Amino acid sequence: MTDKTTQAHAAQSNMEKDPKDWVTGDEPMTGAQRSYLKTLSEEAKEKVDDNLTKAEASRRIEELQAETGRGKEAR
C-alpha cells in the first residue's frame, strides 16, 4: 500500500526509468510481460516474439498499447 506522501511525490521520483537504463534490461522478459504481450499482440493481430529481453518487451508493450488503445487510462 502506498501512502499519500509517496503518491504526491511519485512524479518527481525515478519510479519509471527508461528501459535502456535498466540494470536487468538484458535479462529475458518476465512471465507477466510475456502474458501481457500475448494479449496485446492478439488484439493487434501481430506475432509475438518470445525472445525479447525485459527492456525490449517493455518497449514493445508500449507500442502495442498505443496501437490497441490499452493502457491509456494509466498514463
OpenMM code with the backbone's topology and positions (N, CA, C; nanometers):
from openmm import Vec3, app, unit

residues = "MET THR ASP LYS THR THR GLN ALA HIS ALA ALA GLN SER ASN MET GLU LYS ASP PRO LYS ASP TRP VAL THR GLY ASP GLU PRO MET THR GLY ALA GLN ARG SER TYR LEU LYS THR LEU SER GLU GLU ALA LYS GLU LYS VAL ASP ASP ASN LEU THR LYS ALA GLU ALA SER ARG ARG ILE GLU GLU LEU GLN ALA GLU THR GLY ARG GLY LYS GLU ALA ARG".split()
positions = [
    Vec3(0.0833, -0.1180, 0.0000),
    Vec3(0.0000, 0.0000, 0.0000),
    Vec3(0.0880, 0.1247, 0.0000),
    Vec3(0.0493, 0.2241, -0.0742),
    Vec3(0.1272, 0.3468, -0.0885),
    Vec3(0.0623, 0.4590, -0.0095),
    Vec3(0.1439, 0.5328, 0.0676),
    Vec3(0.0864, 0.6431, 0.1450),
    Vec3(0.0730, 0.7678, 0.0585),
    Vec3(0.0001, 0.8659, 0.1087),
    Vec3(-0.0290, 0.9874, 0.0320),
    Vec3(0.0971, 1.0670, -0.0004),
    Vec3(0.1943, 1.0689, 0.0894),
    Vec3(0.3182, 1.1412, 0.0640),
    Vec3(0.3940, 1.0787, -0.0527),
    Vec3(0.4017, 0.9472, -0.0536),
    Vec3(0.4696, 0.8776, -0.1634),
    Vec3(0.3987, 0.9036, -0.2948),
    Vec3(0.2675, 0.8988, -0.2938),
    Vec3(0.1900, 0.9249, -0.4147),
    Vec3(0.2100, 1.0675, -0.4641),
    Vec3(0.2155, 1.1615, -0.3726),
    Vec3(0.2298, 1.3015, -0.4089),
    Vec3(0.3646, 1.3296, -0.4753),
    Vec3(0.4656, 1.2531, -0.4394),
    Vec3(0.5990, 1.2741, -0.4949),
    Vec3(0.6338, 1.1761, -0.6068),
    Vec3(0.5406, 1.0954, -0.6473),
    Vec3(0.5670, 0.9936, -0.7488),
    Vec3(0.6156, 1.0530, -0.8801),
    Vec3(0.5617, 1.1654, -0.9189),
    Vec3(0.6015, 1.2274, -1.0457),
    Vec3(0.7463, 1.2757, -1.0429),
    Vec3(0.7981, 1.3001, -0.9229),
    Vec3(0.9349, 1.3500, -0.9097),
    Vec3(1.0350, 1.2371, -0.8871),
    Vec3(0.9867, 1.1146, -0.8727),
    Vec3(1.0749, 1.0038, -0.8385),
    Vec3(1.1340, 0.9405, -0.9636),
    Vec3(1.2152, 0.8394, -0.9419),
    Vec3(1.2714, 0.7637, -1.0532),
    Vec3(1.1991, 0.6299, -1.0684),
    Vec3(1.0720, 0.6252, -1.0296),
    Vec3(0.9963, 0.5004, -1.0365),
    Vec3(0.9864, 0.4501, -1.1796),
    Vec3(0.9870, 0.5389, -1.2770),
    Vec3(0.9808, 0.4993, -1.4166),
    Vec3(1.1113, 0.5359, -1.4842),
    Vec3(1.1917, 0.4342, -1.5096),
    Vec3(1.3168, 0.4558, -1.5808),
    Vec3(1.2982, 0.4147, -1.7256),
    Vec3(1.3754, 0.4746, -1.8110),
    Vec3(1.3777, 0.4330, -1.9499),
    Vec3(1.4323, 0.2905, -1.9533),
    Vec3(1.3663, 0.1999, -2.0259),
    Vec3(1.4134, 0.0609, -2.0297),
    Vec3(1.5605, 0.0464, -2.0692),
    Vec3(1.6142, 0.1367, -2.1504),
    Vec3(1.7557, 0.1258, -2.1886),
    Vec3(1.8482, 0.1483, -2.0686),
    Vec3(1.7951, 0.2072, -1.9604),
    Vec3(1.8745, 0.2337, -1.8404),
    Vec3(1.8576, 0.1266, -1.7325),
    Vec3(1.7787, 0.0239, -1.7590),
    Vec3(1.7551, -0.0805, -1.6598),
    Vec3(1.8795, -0.1663, -1.6418),
    Vec3(1.9140, -0.1943, -1.5188),
    Vec3(2.0271, -0.2815, -1.4889),
    Vec3(1.9970, -0.4238, -1.5367),
    Vec3(1.8729, -0.4679, -1.5234),
    Vec3(1.8345, -0.6038, -1.5617),
    Vec3(1.7657, -0.6087, -1.6979),
    Vec3(1.7785, -0.5033, -1.7763),
    Vec3(1.7096, -0.4949, -1.9044),
    Vec3(1.7487, -0.6009, -2.0053),
    Vec3(1.8688, -0.6583, -1.9909),
    Vec3(1.9149, -0.7605, -2.0845),
    Vec3(1.8673, -0.9007, -2.0474),
    Vec3(1.8035, -0.9153, -1.9322),
    Vec3(1.7513, -1.0456, -1.8918),
    Vec3(1.6271, -1.0788, -1.9740),
    Vec3(1.5919, -1.2073, -1.9827),
    Vec3(1.4697, -1.2450, -2.0560),
    Vec3(1.3466, -1.1784, -1.9946),
    Vec3(1.2465, -1.1517, -2.0786),
    Vec3(1.1248, -1.0887, -2.0276),
    Vec3(1.0616, -1.1748, -1.9182),
    Vec3(0.9848, -1.1099, -1.8334),
    Vec3(0.9187, -1.1795, -1.7239),
    Vec3(0.7947, -1.2533, -1.7744),
    Vec3(0.7426, -1.3408, -1.6916),
    Vec3(0.6197, -1.4117, -1.7261),
    Vec3(0.5031, -1.3162, -1.7437),
    Vec3(0.4982, -1.2134, -1.6600),
    Vec3(0.3895, -1.1152, -1.6701),
    Vec3(0.3996, -1.0373, -1.8020),
    Vec3(0.5215, -1.0005, -1.8398),
    Vec3(0.5398, -0.9306, -1.9669),
    Vec3(0.4968, -1.0207, -2.0835),
    Vec3(0.5384, -1.1467, -2.0788),
    Vec3(0.5049, -1.2410, -2.1855),
    Vec3(0.3530, -1.2556, -2.1991),
    Vec3(0.2857, -1.2678, -2.0874),
    Vec3(0.1406, -1.2836, -2.0877),
    Vec3(0.0710, -1.1603, -2.1450),
    Vec3(0.1135, -1.0423, -2.1005),
    Vec3(0.0518, -0.9181, -2.1476),
    Vec3(0.0830, -0.8940, -2.2958),
    Vec3(0.2057, -0.9257, -2.3366),
    Vec3(0.2417, -0.9128, -2.4777),
    Vec3(0.1561, -1.0038, -2.5645),
    Vec3(0.1301, -1.1237, -2.5149),
    Vec3(0.0454, -1.2174, -2.5890),
    Vec3(-0.0944, -1.1588, -2.6072),
    Vec3(-0.1496, -1.1045, -2.5005),
    Vec3(-0.2823, -1.0439, -2.5063),
    Vec3(-0.2845, -0.9264, -2.6036),
    Vec3(-0.1889, -0.8362, -2.5900),
    Vec3(-0.1832, -0.7187, -2.6780),
    Vec3(-0.1600, -0.7588, -2.8235),
    Vec3(-0.0727, -0.8544, -2.8448),
    Vec3(-0.0421, -0.8986, -2.9807),
    Vec3(-0.1635, -0.9616, -3.0475),
    Vec3(-0.2401, -1.0381, -2.9715),
    Vec3(-0.3627, -1.0977, -3.0259),
    Vec3(-0.4608, -0.9892, -3.0668),
    Vec3(-0.4756, -0.8881, -2.9817),
    Vec3(-0.5668, -0.7772, -3.0129),
    Vec3(-0.5208, -0.6999, -3.1359),
    Vec3(-0.3892, -0.6834, -3.1497),
    Vec3(-0.3338, -0.6085, -3.2626),
    Vec3(-0.3154, -0.6973, -3.3860),
    Vec3(-0.3451, -0.8261, -3.3692),
    Vec3(-0.3270, -0.9235, -3.4780),
    Vec3(-0.1831, -0.9237, -3.5287),
    Vec3(-0.0902, -0.9258, -3.4324),
    Vec3(0.0521, -0.9291, -3.4642),
    Vec3(0.1170, -1.0488, -3.3954),
    Vec3(0.2292, -1.0901, -3.4493),
    Vec3(0.3033, -1.2041, -3.3970),
    Vec3(0.3791, -1.1653, -3.2696),
    Vec3(0.3900, -1.2599, -3.1762),
    Vec3(0.4632, -1.2375, -3.0516),
    Vec3(0.6062, -1.2884, -3.0692),
    Vec3(0.7041, -1.2080, -3.0309),
    Vec3(0.8434, -1.2509, -3.0303),
    Vec3(0.8751, -1.2998, -2.8896),
    Vec3(0.8942, -1.4303, -2.8740),
    Vec3(0.9190, -1.4892, -2.7425),
    Vec3(1.0619, -1.4704, -2.6923),
    Vec3(1.1471, -1.4095, -2.7714),
    Vec3(1.2881, -1.3976, -2.7346),
    Vec3(1.3293, -1.2564, -2.6954),
    Vec3(1.2346, -1.1734, -2.6545),
    Vec3(1.2655, -1.0356, -2.6162),
    Vec3(1.3273, -1.0298, -2.4766),
    Vec3(1.4089, -0.9286, -2.4549),
    Vec3(1.4603, -0.9009, -2.3208),
    Vec3(1.3534, -0.8226, -2.2443),
    Vec3(1.3785, -0.8019, -2.1160),
    Vec3(1.2847, -0.7220, -2.0357),
    Vec3(1.2665, -0.5826, -2.0953),
    Vec3(1.3771, -0.5188, -2.1330),
    Vec3(1.3701, -0.3831, -2.1877),
    Vec3(1.2969, -0.3822, -2.3220),
    Vec3(1.3283, -0.4774, -2.4092),
    Vec3(1.2620, -0.4849, -2.5397),
    Vec3(1.1125, -0.5115, -2.5230),
    Vec3(1.0783, -0.6000, -2.4300),
    Vec3(0.9376, -0.6315, -2.4050),
    Vec3(0.8632, -0.5085, -2.3552),
    Vec3(0.9268, -0.4311, -2.2688),
    Vec3(0.8638, -0.3099, -2.2171),
    Vec3(0.8339, -0.2117, -2.3301),
    Vec3(0.9315, -0.1918, -2.4173),
    Vec3(0.9104, -0.1013, -2.5310),
    Vec3(0.8016, -0.1547, -2.6243),
    Vec3(0.8003, -0.2861, -2.6475),
    Vec3(0.7002, -0.3452, -2.7366),
    Vec3(0.5610, -0.3327, -2.6753),
    Vec3(0.5509, -0.3492, -2.5443),
    Vec3(0.4222, -0.3321, -2.4751),
    Vec3(0.3713, -0.1904, -2.4970),
    Vec3(0.4585, -0.0917, -2.4818),
    Vec3(0.4176, 0.0478, -2.5031),
    Vec3(0.3695, 0.0702, -2.6456),
    Vec3(0.4400, 0.0120, -2.7428),
    Vec3(0.3991, 0.0253, -2.8836),
    Vec3(0.2604, -0.0362, -2.9059),
    Vec3(0.2408, -0.1561, -2.8519),
    Vec3(0.1137, -0.2243, -2.8719),
    Vec3(-0.0002, -0.1572, -2.7951),
    Vec3(0.0305, -0.0994, -2.6793),
    Vec3(-0.0716, -0.0247, -2.6063),
    Vec3(-0.1178, 0.0944, -2.6890),
    Vec3(-0.0240, 0.1620, -2.7516),
    Vec3(-0.0601, 0.2768, -2.8352),
    Vec3(-0.1446, 0.2307, -2.9539),
    Vec3(-0.1075, 0.1167, -3.0110),
    Vec3(-0.1790, 0.0652, -3.1266),
    Vec3(-0.3193, 0.0174, -3.0910),
    Vec3(-0.3335, -0.0468, -2.9755),
    Vec3(-0.4634, -0.1042, -2.9368),
    Vec3(-0.5490, -0.0112, -2.8525),
    Vec3(-0.4868, 0.0943, -2.7970),
    Vec3(-0.5612, 0.1848, -2.7099),
    Vec3(-0.5649, 0.1386, -2.5654),
    Vec3(-0.4997, 0.0288, -2.5348),
    Vec3(-0.4927, -0.0184, -2.3959),
    Vec3(-0.3896, 0.0626, -2.3195),
    Vec3(-0.4110, 0.0754, -2.1889),
    Vec3(-0.3143, 0.1419, -2.1047),
    Vec3(-0.3236, 0.2941, -2.1047),
    Vec3(-0.4137, 0.3509, -2.1825),
    Vec3(-0.4240, 0.4979, -2.1884),
    Vec3(-0.4657, 0.5566, -2.0552),
    Vec3(-0.5553, 0.4894, -1.9842),
    Vec3(-0.6052, 0.5448, -1.8572),
    Vec3(-0.4966, 0.5501, -1.7513),
    Vec3(-0.3925, 0.4681, -1.7646),
    Vec3(-0.2848, 0.4665, -1.6674),
    Vec3(-0.1849, 0.5794, -1.6900),
    Vec3(-0.1904, 0.6452, -1.8034),
    Vec3(-0.0908, 0.7486, -1.8367),
    Vec3(-0.1369, 0.8832, -1.7980),
] * unit.nanometer
topology = app.Topology()
chain = topology.addChain("A")
for resn in residues:
    res = topology.addResidue(resn, chain)
    for name in ("N", "CA", "C"):
        topology.addAtom(name, app.Element.getBySymbol(name[0]), res)
